[in-house]
Amino acid sequence: MDQVLQLANSFPLWIFALLVVSVVIFQAIMFIRLCSKASSSVGMTSAEVRSAIRAGAISSFGPTLAIVFVAISLMTLIGDPMTLMRIAIIGSAAIETVGASLGAKAAGVDLGSPDFTAQAFTAAVWVMCLGGMGWLLFTALFTKSLGKIQEKAAAKSNNVTVLKSISLAAMIGAFSYLGGSEMVKGMEQSIVLVVAFIVMPIIMSVANKLHLSWLKEWSLGLVVVVGLSVGYFIS
């Protein structure tokens, strides 16, 4: 296992990881610049743009905190560079852990076991990379088409509320699926989800009544912290 970790933390892998992270950072900067330039065409002021960027940055803290906890354990199994590379692209430590485990089992060993060899590490890396290609290919091939579909739907319905309702329904379905998959694991997971489900409307209600825009920006992060705290005390 020590030899595998030496390979996993080798200099060439660090080079590849830093290149991938650099591309992600470059894309983020370009997106922010393009959105800022296009803001005037949709009637947004500079203050609103800064508020939106700040809200997005703050809202990312909560989910990132949860990812960091899983990523730390993943680093001990597949090394720092590969963990950094995969999390930078996909952003789901849980999915990457499953992929690494499936790759190791395909090589005939368990992830992190004393029998974990360089061949098993290679298989785990291939499974993670190939498993994440679907997300990237779909984004590259169909993002423009989805935009055209949205424009046609908006023109046909002549009502932006319809699209907002569809987006809201999609988000509810996605979070319900993710939450339901956790609830079936046991009572503790169910309690955490129920508490989070109750806390979020309370935070939003307080923010609206007291006109605290910053509280809305921090709402997701606060709910994640509450969920982690409840899970810690009941476990």
C-alpha positions as CSV (number, residue, x, y, z in Angstrom):
1,M,0.0,0.0,0.0
2,D,2.9,2.4,0.8
3,Q,4.3,1.9,-2.7
4,V,0.9,2.6,-4.2
5,L,0.7,5.9,-2.3
6,Q,4.1,6.8,-3.5
7,L,2.9,6.3,-7.0
8,A,-0.3,8.1,-6.3
9,N,1.5,11.1,-4.9
10,S,4.3,11.2,-7.6
11,F,5.4,14.3,-9.3
12,P,3.9,13.5,-12.8
13,L,0.5,13.1,-11.3
14,W,0.8,16.4,-9.5
15,I,1.6,18.0,-12.9
16,F,-1.6,16.6,-14.5
17,A,-3.7,17.5,-11.4
18,L,-2.4,21.1,-11.4
19,L,-3.1,21.4,-15.2
20,V,-6.7,20.3,-14.7
21,V,-7.2,22.6,-11.7
22,S,-5.8,25.5,-13.7
23,V,-8.3,24.9,-16.5
24,V,-11.2,24.8,-14.0
25,I,-10.0,28.1,-12.4
26,F,-9.6,29.7,-15.8
27,Q,-13.1,28.6,-16.8
28,A,-14.5,30.1,-13.6
29,I,-12.8,33.4,-14.2
30,M,-14.0,33.6,-17.8
31,F,-17.6,32.7,-16.8
32,I,-17.6,35.5,-14.2
33,R,-16.2,38.0,-16.8
34,L,-18.7,37.0,-19.5
35,C,-21.6,37.2,-17.0
36,S,-20.5,40.6,-15.8
37,K,-20.3,41.9,-19.4
38,A,-23.8,40.5,-20.3
39,S,-25.4,41.8,-17.1
40,S,-26.3,45.1,-18.6
41,S,-28.2,43.5,-21.4
42,V,-30.6,41.9,-18.9
43,G,-31.0,45.0,-16.8
44,M,-28.7,44.1,-13.9
45,T,-26.7,46.7,-12.1
46,S,-23.1,46.4,-11.0
47,A,-24.3,46.1,-7.4
48,E,-26.6,43.2,-8.3
49,V,-23.8,41.5,-10.2
50,R,-21.5,41.7,-7.1
51,S,-24.3,40.5,-4.9
52,A,-25.0,37.5,-7.2
53,I,-21.3,36.6,-7.3
54,R,-21.0,36.9,-3.5
55,A,-24.1,34.8,-3.0
56,G,-22.7,32.1,-5.2
57,A,-19.4,32.1,-3.5
58,I,-20.9,31.9,0.0
59,S,-23.5,29.3,-1.0
60,S,-20.6,27.1,-2.2
61,F,-19.1,26.9,1.3
62,G,-21.7,24.6,2.7
63,P,-21.5,21.9,0.0
64,T,-17.7,22.2,-0.1
65,L,-17.5,21.6,3.6
66,A,-19.3,18.3,3.2
67,I,-17.1,17.3,0.2
68,V,-13.9,18.1,2.1
69,F,-14.7,15.6,4.8
70,V,-15.0,12.8,2.3
71,A,-12.1,14.0,0.2
72,I,-9.7,13.8,3.2
73,S,-10.5,10.1,3.5
74,L,-10.2,9.6,-0.2
75,M,-6.7,11.2,-0.2
76,T,-5.5,8.4,2.0
77,L,-6.7,5.8,-0.6
78,I,-5.8,7.2,-4.0
79,G,-3.4,10.1,-3.1
80,D,-3.7,13.9,-3.1
81,P,-3.2,14.6,-6.9
82,M,-5.9,12.3,-8.1
83,T,-8.4,13.4,-5.4
84,L,-7.7,17.0,-6.3
85,M,-8.1,16.3,-10.0
86,R,-11.4,14.4,-9.7
87,I,-13.0,16.7,-7.1
88,A,-12.0,19.8,-9.2
89,I,-13.9,18.4,-12.3
90,I,-16.9,16.5,-10.8
91,G,-17.1,17.9,-7.3
92,S,-18.7,14.8,-5.8
93,A,-16.4,13.0,-3.4
94,A,-19.0,10.3,-2.7
95,I,-19.3,9.4,-6.4
96,E,-15.5,9.3,-6.8
97,T,-15.2,7.1,-3.8
98,V,-17.7,4.6,-5.3
99,G,-15.8,4.7,-8.6
100,A,-12.5,4.1,-7.0
101,S,-14.0,1.2,-5.0
102,L,-15.5,-0.4,-8.1
103,G,-12.2,-0.1,-10.0
104,A,-10.3,-1.7,-7.1
105,K,-12.9,-4.6,-6.9
106,A,-12.6,-5.1,-10.7
107,A,-8.9,-5.7,-10.1
108,G,-9.7,-8.3,-7.4
109,V,-9.0,-6.3,-4.3
110,D,-10.7,-3.9,-1.9
111,L,-9.9,-0.2,-1.9
112,G,-7.4,0.6,0.8
113,S,-6.7,-3.0,1.6
114,P,-3.1,-4.3,2.2
115,D,-3.5,-6.1,-1.2
116,F,-4.2,-2.8,-3.0
117,T,-1.6,-2.8,-5.8
118,A,-0.5,-0.4,-8.5
119,Q,-2.6,-2.3,-11.0
120,A,-5.7,-1.9,-8.8
121,F,-4.9,1.8,-8.4
122,T,-4.7,2.2,-12.2
123,A,-8.0,0.4,-12.5
124,A,-9.6,2.7,-9.9
125,V,-8.3,5.8,-11.8
126,W,-9.7,4.5,-15.1
127,V,-13.1,3.9,-13.6
128,M,-13.2,7.3,-12.0
129,C,-12.1,9.1,-15.2
130,L,-14.4,7.1,-17.6
131,G,-17.3,7.3,-15.2
132,G,-17.1,11.0,-15.1
133,M,-16.9,11.5,-18.9
134,G,-20.7,11.2,-19.3
135,W,-21.3,14.4,-17.4
136,L,-18.7,16.4,-19.4
137,L,-19.7,15.0,-22.8
138,F,-23.4,15.8,-22.1
139,T,-22.5,19.4,-21.1
140,A,-20.3,19.8,-24.2
141,L,-22.7,18.3,-26.7
142,F,-26.2,19.4,-25.5
143,T,-25.8,22.6,-23.5
144,K,-26.4,24.7,-26.7
145,S,-29.4,22.6,-27.7
146,L,-30.9,22.9,-24.2
147,G,-30.7,26.7,-24.5
148,K,-32.6,26.6,-27.8
149,I,-35.2,24.3,-26.3
150,Q,-35.6,26.8,-23.4
151,E,-36.0,29.7,-25.9
152,K,-38.7,27.8,-27.9
153,A,-40.6,26.8,-24.8
154,A,-40.5,30.4,-23.5
155,A,-41.7,31.8,-26.9
156,K,-44.5,29.2,-27.2
157,S,-45.8,29.5,-23.6
158,N,-45.2,33.3,-23.6
159,N,-44.8,32.9,-19.8
160,V,-41.5,32.7,-18.0
161,T,-43.3,31.4,-14.9
162,V,-43.8,28.0,-16.7
163,L,-40.0,27.6,-17.1
164,K,-39.4,28.6,-13.6
165,S,-42.0,26.0,-12.4
166,I,-40.3,23.3,-14.5
167,S,-36.9,24.2,-13.1
168,L,-38.3,24.2,-9.5
169,A,-39.9,20.8,-10.1
170,A,-36.7,19.4,-11.4
171,M,-34.8,20.7,-8.4
172,I,-37.4,19.3,-6.0
173,G,-37.2,15.9,-7.8
174,A,-33.4,15.8,-7.7
175,F,-33.1,16.7,-4.0
176,S,-36.0,14.4,-3.2
177,Y,-34.2,11.5,-4.9
178,L,-30.9,12.3,-3.1
179,G,-32.6,12.8,0.2
180,G,-34.7,9.6,-0.2
181,S,-31.6,7.6,-1.0
182,E,-30.2,8.7,2.3
183,M,-33.4,8.2,4.4
184,V,-33.5,4.5,3.5
185,K,-30.2,4.0,5.1
186,G,-31.6,4.4,8.6
187,M,-33.3,6.5,11.2
188,E,-30.3,8.8,11.8
189,Q,-30.2,9.9,8.2
190,S,-33.9,10.4,8.2
191,I,-33.8,12.6,11.2
192,V,-31.0,14.8,9.7
193,L,-33.0,15.2,6.5
194,V,-36.2,16.1,8.3
195,V,-34.4,18.7,10.5
196,A,-32.7,20.2,7.4
197,F,-36.1,20.3,5.7
198,I,-37.6,22.2,8.6
199,V,-34.7,24.6,9.2
200,M,-34.4,25.9,5.7
201,P,-37.9,27.5,5.5
202,I,-37.4,28.9,9.0
203,I,-34.1,30.6,7.9
204,M,-35.7,32.0,4.7
205,S,-38.8,33.2,6.6
206,V,-36.6,35.1,9.1
207,A,-34.5,36.5,6.3
208,N,-37.7,37.8,4.5
209,K,-39.3,39.3,7.6
210,L,-36.1,41.0,8.8
211,H,-34.9,41.9,5.3
212,L,-31.6,40.1,5.8
213,S,-30.3,39.4,2.3
214,W,-27.0,38.1,3.7
215,L,-28.9,35.4,5.7
216,K,-30.4,34.1,2.4
217,E,-26.9,33.9,1.0
218,W,-25.7,31.9,3.9
219,S,-28.8,29.7,4.2
220,L,-27.5,26.6,2.4
221,G,-24.2,26.6,4.4
222,L,-26.1,27.1,7.6
223,V,-28.4,24.1,6.8
224,V,-25.4,21.9,6.0
225,V,-23.8,22.9,9.4
226,V,-27.1,22.1,11.2
227,G,-27.4,18.8,9.5
228,L,-23.8,17.9,10.3
229,S,-24.3,18.9,13.9
230,V,-27.5,16.9,14.3
231,G,-25.9,13.9,12.7
232,Y,-23.0,14.1,15.1
233,F,-25.1,14.3,18.2
234,I,-27.5,11.5,17.3
235,S,-24.8,9.1,16.0
